[in-house]
Amino acid sequence: MDIKRIGISGLAAYIPPYRVWLEDWCQWSDNQWPKIREVVGRSFRVRGPDQSVYTMAATAVMRLIDQYDIDPARVKFLGLGTESSTDNSAGAIIVKGMVDQALIAQGRPPISRSCEVPEFKHACLGGVYGMKSAIRHLALDGAGGLAIVVCADIAEYARGSSGEPTQGAGAIAMLLEEDPALVEVDLVKSGSASDYRIMDFRKPMLRLCDQDRTESHQVRDFPVFNGKYSTTCYIDETLHALSDMYEKRGLSAAEYLRSLKTVFMHRPYRRMPETGYAIAYLFALGSGSPADRAELASYCYEAGFEPDALLAEMSSKREIAALADPERLNLEAYPLTMAVFRIFRAARRYRREILDKLALGSDTMLDLGNLYTAALPAWIAAGFEQALDEDREFTGEELLTLGYGSGDAAEVIPFTVAQNWREATAKIGFGKAMEFAVDIDEAQYSALHAGRRATNLGYLPRQEFVIDKVGRNDERQFQDVGIEYYRYVS
C-alpha cells in the first residue's frame, strides 16, 4: 500500500506584545538573575486584558491564511490544541466562527461548512495530538483537502511560585496537506508513551470558581504543580517514548542520536530539554556498543561509582507514580543517572552531542517563556527561520521532535525536511511576530497577572481579534453569562 506524504506546509504565529524582562522580574521578586538567565531565559510575554486563548488562536489562523494564500473553502479540518480553554463545551468552533466573521467582512469566502472542529486537551501535548489527528484525517476521509491545527496557550503561575519566571503566552497555527512544502511528518516511525502521574501538573476546575471578571476580561488559570516531580515525569516519559520509536524502527539508540543534527523538544524553560535529551543520550550509551559503554563508564568513575550500578538502575522499572506523595516528591527516580548527568554536563562532548543539536532557534526561544502546546511548534518555526538566515543545507535532513504533556504522555515524531522548505519558511514571519513589544513595569505586570485593568499599556490592537465584552445575563428567557464576544480589529 502506498503511504501518502503528509506534513506541514506552513506556520504562522501570534505573540502578545506585553513583555516582562526576567532581569527586571528578578529585582521585583528578589530572585537571582544569573541563575534565572541560565535555567529559564531572558524574557516572557503575558496576554493583555482583552485577550484570551481564542483571540490569539484566531489571529494566528488569520495570519496563516493570509501568509500562505490559503483558500478557506478547502480547509476541512480545524483543530485547536490548548490547555487554556475557558469553555467546557465549545472549542475550535469558536476559532472558526471568529475567522469566518473576519473573512466575510473582508469579502472573502469562509472556512468550509463541512470542516471538522475538534479540540485536543492533554496539557502541553494537545497540539501534537491535534497534528497527528489532522494527518490521519488527510490520509483517509479528508484526502485532497487542507487541515489547520492551531496551538494556543496562556502559561501563568501564582506569584512567588517556582513556575512564575517560566510564564508565557502565544499561538502557532500549522497548515497541513499532502506533498508538504516544509516537512514530511512520519507517524509510522513515531514513538508514544503515557502513564498516569496523579499530581505532577494539574488544572482542577475548582481553581476557577467565583472569579471576578468585572474589571478585566481575563480568567486566571494558575496550575497545581510540583516542580521536582514534574521534571522527573518529563525525563521518564521522554525515555519511554524514545524506546518505543527505537523498537519500531530497529534502531541502535546511540548510533541514531549521534546521527542527528537537529532536535526540537517541548520546552517549558531553557534547561528542561537540555536535561531530558542528555539523559536520553546517557541511556543510549548504556545500551550501546563497547565504545559507548566505555564513554559511560568514564563518567561513572568520575562520579565515584561502578558502571554496573548505573546500568542496573537504567534497566530497572521505576514506578514514578509511587513518588506522588508529599513525603517522596523530592526523591530522585534515577539518582545515579542524575549524578552522571552532572559530570557529563561539564564534559566537552556535552556541547557536541546535546547543546549543538538543540541550538537551532534556541536563542529566539529565550524571549518567549513557556507556550505550553505552542512551545514545540514555536521552536520549530524559530529554527527554520534561523536555518534560512544561515543558508543551511537542510533538504532531506531528519529532524527529531518530541512533544510532552504533563499527566503524563510523550510523542517522538521524526520530520523530514521538504524540498521547498526555503519558500515555505520565508512566509512564516515568526521573527516579525515577535518584533513589536511593550515592556511593562512591575505595577502593570501585577495588574495584568491579578486580572485587573492595567494603565498606560501604550498598545492599540491592529489586525487581530480582541474580546469585545463578556456576557452577564442569567435570566430564564436569555442566558449568556461568561460567554465571550469577539471583534476583529482591522
C-alpha positions in Angstrom: 0.0 0.0 0.0 1.3 3.4 -0.9 1.7 5.7 2.1 0.9 9.3 1.4 3.4 12.0 2.0 1.7 14.3 4.5 3.1 17.0 6.7 3.4 20.7 7.4 3.5 23.3 4.7 3.3 26.5 6.7 3.4 28.1 10.2 2.2 31.4 11.5 2.3 33.0 14.9 0.6 35.4 17.2 2.7 36.6 20.2 1.1 39.2 22.6 3.2 42.4 22.8 3.3 42.7 26.6 6.9 41.7 27.7 8.5 41.1 31.1 12.3 41.1 31.2 13.4 38.5 33.6 16.2 40.6 34.9 13.6 43.2 35.9 11.4 40.4 37.4 14.3 39.2 39.5 14.6 42.7 41.0 10.8 42.8 41.7 10.8 39.3 43.2 14.3 39.2 44.9 15.5 36.3 42.7 19.0 35.7 41.3 19.3 36.9 37.7 22.4 34.8 36.8 20.6 31.6 37.8 17.3 32.6 36.1 19.2 33.5 32.9 21.0 30.2 32.9 18.0 28.0 33.7 15.0 29.8 32.3 15.8 32.5 29.7 15.6 36.3 29.1 12.0 37.4 29.0 8.4 36.2 28.7 5.1 37.6 27.3 1.8 38.0 29.1 -1.7 38.2 27.5 -3.5 41.6 27.6 -6.8 42.4 29.3 -8.8 41.9 26.2 -7.1 38.7 25.0 -7.8 35.0 25.6 -6.6 31.7 24.1 -9.4 32.1 21.5 -8.4 35.6 20.3 -4.7 34.5 20.0 -5.6 31.3 18.2 -7.9 33.0 15.7 -5.4 35.7 15.0 -2.7 33.1 14.2 -5.1 31.3 11.9 -5.9 34.5 10.0 -2.2 35.2 9.6 -1.7 31.6 8.3 -4.5 32.1 5.7 -3.1 35.4 4.6 0.6 34.5 4.6 0.1 31.2 2.6 -2.7 32.5 0.4 -5.0 29.6 1.6 -8.4 29.0 0.1 -10.5 28.8 3.2 -13.1 26.7 1.4 -10.5 23.9 1.1 -10.0 23.7 4.9 -11.9 20.6 6.1 -10.2 20.2 9.5 -9.5 23.0 12.0 -8.1 21.6 15.3 -7.4 23.5 18.5 -4.7 22.2 20.8 -4.8 24.0 24.2 -4.9 23.6 27.9 -6.1 27.2 28.5 -9.7 26.9 27.1 -12.4 28.6 29.2 -15.4 26.8 27.7 -16.1 23.2 28.5 -18.5 22.7 25.6 -17.2 24.6 22.5 -13.6 24.8 21.4 -12.2 25.1 17.9 -15.7 26.1 16.6 -15.2 29.4 18.5 -12.0 30.0 16.5 -13.7 29.0 13.2 -16.6 31.4 14.0 -14.2 34.3 14.6 -12.2 33.6 11.5 -15.3 33.2 9.3 -16.7 36.5 10.5 -13.5 38.4 9.7 -13.1 36.7 6.3 -16.7 37.5 5.3 -16.3 41.1 6.5 -13.3 41.3 4.0 -15.4 39.9 1.2 -13.7 36.5 1.2 -15.1 33.0 1.5 -15.3 31.5 4.9 -13.8 28.2 6.0 -15.7 25.2 4.6 -19.1 24.4 6.3 -18.1 20.7 6.2 -15.0 21.4 8.3 -14.3 19.2 11.4 -13.6 21.3 14.5 -12.1 19.2 17.3 -10.3 20.5 20.4 -7.4 18.5 21.9 -6.5 18.6 25.5 -3.6 16.9 27.2 -1.5 19.5 28.9 1.3 20.7 26.5 0.8 17.7 24.2 -2.6 18.8 22.9 -1.2 20.4 19.8 0.9 17.3 18.8 -2.2 15.1 19.2 -4.1 17.7 17.0 -1.4 17.4 14.4 -1.5 13.6 14.4 -5.3 13.7 14.1 -5.1 16.1 11.2 -2.6 13.9 9.3 -4.8 10.8 9.8 -7.7 12.9 8.5 -5.8 13.9 5.4 -4.8 10.3 4.9 -8.3 9.0 5.0 -11.7 10.8 4.6 -10.1 14.2 4.2 -7.8 13.3 1.3 -7.2 16.2 -1.1 -8.2 18.9 1.4 -6.3 21.1 3.8 -6.0 21.0 7.6 -5.1 23.7 10.1 -4.1 23.0 13.6 -3.6 25.9 16.0 -1.8 25.5 19.2 -2.6 28.3 21.7 -2.0 28.7 25.4 -1.5 31.1 28.3 1.0 29.8 30.8 0.7 31.6 34.1 1.6 30.8 37.7 0.9 32.1 41.1 3.1 35.0 42.3 6.1 33.7 44.3 5.9 30.1 42.9 8.8 28.4 41.2 6.9 28.4 37.9 6.4 32.2 37.8 9.5 33.0 35.7 8.5 30.4 33.1 5.3 32.1 32.1 4.3 32.9 28.5 1.5 33.3 26.0 1.0 32.9 22.3 -0.4 30.8 19.4 1.1 29.0 16.4 -1.0 27.8 13.5 0.1 25.0 11.2 -1.0 24.2 7.7 -1.0 20.5 6.9 -1.5 18.9 3.5 -0.3 16.1 1.1 3.0 16.7 -0.5 4.0 19.3 2.2 6.3 22.2 1.4 8.0 22.4 4.8 8.4 19.0 6.5 7.0 15.5 6.0 5.7 14.0 9.2 6.3 10.3 9.6 3.8 8.9 12.1 4.6 5.3 11.1 8.1 5.7 12.6 7.0 7.7 15.7 7.0 6.6 19.3 4.4 7.1 22.1 4.3 6.7 25.8 1.7 7.5 28.5 1.3 6.9 32.2 -1.0 8.5 34.9 1.2 10.5 37.3 -1.5 11.9 39.6 -0.2 15.3 40.7 2.8 16.5 38.6 0.8 19.3 36.9 -3.0 19.6 37.0 -5.7 22.2 36.5 -8.8 21.1 38.5 -11.8 23.2 37.8 -12.2 24.2 41.4 -9.5 26.8 40.9 -11.7 28.9 38.5 -14.8 29.1 40.7 -16.0 32.6 41.7 -13.5 34.7 39.7 -14.5 38.3 39.3 -14.3 39.4 35.6 -15.9 42.8 36.0 -12.6 44.8 35.8 -10.8 42.7 33.2 -11.8 40.0 30.7 -9.1 37.7 32.0 -9.7 34.3 33.5 -6.7 33.5 35.7 -5.6 29.9 35.3 -2.8 29.1 37.7 -2.0 25.3 37.8 -1.4 23.0 40.6 2.1 21.6 40.1 5.1 20.0 41.8 8.3 21.2 40.1 10.8 18.5 41.0 8.4 15.7 40.4 7.3 17.2 37.1 10.9 17.2 35.9 11.2 13.5 36.8 8.0 12.8 34.9 9.2 14.7 31.8 12.5 12.7 31.8 10.9 9.3 32.3 8.3 9.8 29.6 10.9 11.0 27.2 12.9 7.8 27.7 9.8 5.6 27.2 8.7 7.4 24.0 12.2 7.2 22.5 12.4 3.5 23.5 9.1 2.8 21.6 10.5 4.5 18.5 13.8 2.7 18.7 12.0 -0.6 18.9 9.6 0.2 16.0 12.5 1.2 13.7 15.1 -1.4 14.9 17.5 1.4 15.7 20.7 1.4 17.7 19.8 4.3 20.1 23.4 5.7 20.4 24.1 5.5 16.7 20.7 7.2 15.9 21.1 10.0 18.4 24.7 10.7 17.2 23.4 10.8 13.6 21.0 13.6 14.3 21.9 17.2 13.6 18.8 18.9 14.9 16.4 18.1 17.7 13.3 20.1 18.8 11.6 19.2 22.1 8.9 20.5 24.3 10.5 23.5 26.1 8.8 24.8 29.3 12.1 26.6 30.0 15.7 26.6 28.8 17.2 23.8 30.9 14.4 21.2 30.6 15.0 20.0 27.0 18.8 20.0 27.6 18.4 17.8 30.7 15.8 15.5 29.0 17.9 15.0 25.9 21.1 14.5 27.8 19.6 11.8 30.0 18.3 10.1 26.8 21.8 10.2 25.4 23.2 8.6 28.6 20.6 5.8 28.4 21.5 5.2 24.8 25.2 4.8 25.8 24.1 2.2 28.3 22.6 0.0 25.6 25.2 0.7 23.0 28.5 -0.7 21.7 31.6 -1.4 23.9 32.9 2.1 23.0 29.6 3.6 24.1 29.7 1.8 27.4 33.3 2.9 27.9 32.3 6.5 27.5 29.5 6.0 30.0 31.9 4.2 32.4 34.3 7.2 32.3 31.5 9.4 33.7 30.6 6.8 36.3 34.2 6.6 37.6 34.4 10.4 37.8 31.1 10.4 39.8 32.6 7.8 42.2 30.7 4.6 41.5 30.9 1.5 39.3 29.2 1.4 35.8 27.3 -1.8 36.7 25.4 0.1 39.4 24.3 2.7 36.8 23.3 0.0 34.3 21.3 -1.8 36.9 19.4 1.4 37.6 18.8 2.1 33.9 17.4 -1.4 33.3 15.1 -1.4 36.4 11.5 -0.5 36.2 10.9 2.8 38.0 7.5 3.4 39.5 7.3 7.2 39.1 3.7 7.4 40.3 4.8 5.9 43.6 6.7 9.2 44.2 3.4 11.2 44.1 3.3 11.5 47.8 4.1 14.7 49.8 7.0 12.9 51.6 8.5 11.5 48.4 8.0 14.2 45.8 11.6 15.4 46.0 13.2 12.0 45.7 15.2 11.1 42.6 13.8 8.3 40.5 17.2 7.9 38.8 19.8 9.1 41.4 22.9 7.6 39.8 21.9 8.7 36.3 21.5 12.3 37.6 24.9 12.1 39.3 26.4 11.0 36.0 24.5 13.7 34.1 26.1 16.4 36.3 29.5 15.0 35.3 28.5 14.8 31.6 27.3 18.3 31.5 30.8 19.6 32.3 32.4 17.4 29.6 33.4 18.7 26.2 31.3 16.1 24.4 28.1 17.6 26.0 28.2 20.6 23.7 28.6 18.5 20.6 26.1 15.8 21.4 23.5 17.9 23.3 23.7 21.7 23.0 24.7 21.9 19.3 21.7 19.7 18.3 19.3 21.8 20.3 20.8 25.1 19.1 18.7 25.9 16.0 16.2 28.5 17.1 17.0 28.2 20.8 18.2 31.8 21.2 14.8 33.2 20.0 13.1 30.9 22.5 14.9 32.6 25.4 12.4 35.5 24.9 9.2 33.5 24.7 8.7 31.8 28.0 6.6 28.6 28.1 3.8 28.5 25.5 2.5 25.0 26.6 1.0 23.4 23.4 2.6 26.1 21.2 6.1 25.7 22.7 7.3 22.9 20.3 5.9 24.4 17.0 7.2 27.8 18.1 10.7 26.4 18.4 10.4 24.7 15.1 9.3 28.0 13.5 12.3 29.8 15.0 14.6 27.0 14.0 13.5 27.1 10.3 13.9 30.8 10.1 17.4 30.6 11.6 18.3 27.8 9.1 17.0 30.1 6.2 19.0 33.1 7.5 22.2 31.0 7.7 21.6 29.4 4.3 21.7 26.0 5.9 21.7 22.8 3.7 18.5 21.4 5.2 16.7 19.5 2.5 16.2 15.8 3.3 17.5 16.0 6.8 15.7 14.0 9.5 14.7 16.2 12.5 13.7 14.6 15.8 10.8 16.2 17.5 9.5 15.4 21.0 6.2 16.6 22.4 5.3 16.2 26.0 2.2 16.7 28.2 2.1 16.5 32.0 -0.2 14.0 33.3 1.7 12.1 31.6 2.4 11.4 27.9 5.0 11.9 25.2 5.3 11.6 21.4 8.5 11.3 19.5 8.0 12.0 15.8 10.6 12.2 13.0 10.3 15.0 10.5 12.0 15.1 7.1 12.7 18.5 5.6 11.0 19.0 2.3 12.4 20.2 -1.0 10.6 23.6 -0.9 11.3 24.4 2.7 13.0 27.7 1.9 9.9 29.1 0.1 7.7 27.9 2.9 10.0 29.2 5.6 10.1 32.7 4.0 6.4 33.0 4.7 6.4 32.1 8.4 7.1 35.5 9.8 7.9 34.3 13.3 10.6 36.9 13.9 8.2 39.6 12.7 5.5 38.4 15.1 7.9 39.0 17.9 9.3 42.3 16.7 6.8 44.6 18.4 6.9 44.5 22.2 5.7 46.7 25.0 7.9 46.4 28.0 5.8 46.5 31.2 6.8 47.6 34.6 6.1 46.0 38.0 2.8 47.7 38.6 1.4 46.8 35.1 2.6 43.2 35.5 0.9 42.9 38.9 -2.3 44.3 37.5 -2.4 42.0 34.4 -1.4 39.0 36.5 -4.2 39.7 39.0 -6.8 40.2 36.3 -7.1 43.9 36.9 -7.1 46.7 34.3 -3.5 47.9 33.8 -2.9 51.6 33.0 -0.7 53.2 30.3 -0.1 50.0 28.4 0.5 52.0 25.2 -0.8 49.5 22.7 -3.7 49.6 20.3 -4.6 46.3 18.6 -4.3 46.0 14.9 -5.2 43.1 12.6 -6.1 40.9 15.5 -9.0 39.7 17.5 -10.0 41.0 20.9 -12.7 40.3 23.5 -15.4 42.9 22.9 -17.4 42.0 26.0 -18.3 39.1 28.3 -21.9 38.2 28.8 -23.6 38.6 32.2 -27.2 37.7 31.5 -28.5 34.8 33.6 -32.3 35.1 33.2 -34.8 32.5 32.3 -35.5 34.0 28.8 -31.9 34.7 27.9 -28.5 33.4 29.2 -25.0 34.3 28.1 -23.2 34.6 31.5 -19.5 34.1 30.9 -19.7 33.9 27.1 -17.1 36.0 25.3 -18.0 38.2 22.3 -15.2 39.0 19.9 -14.3 41.7 17.5 -11.6 41.7 14.7 -9.6 45.0 14.7 -8.5 45.6 11.1 
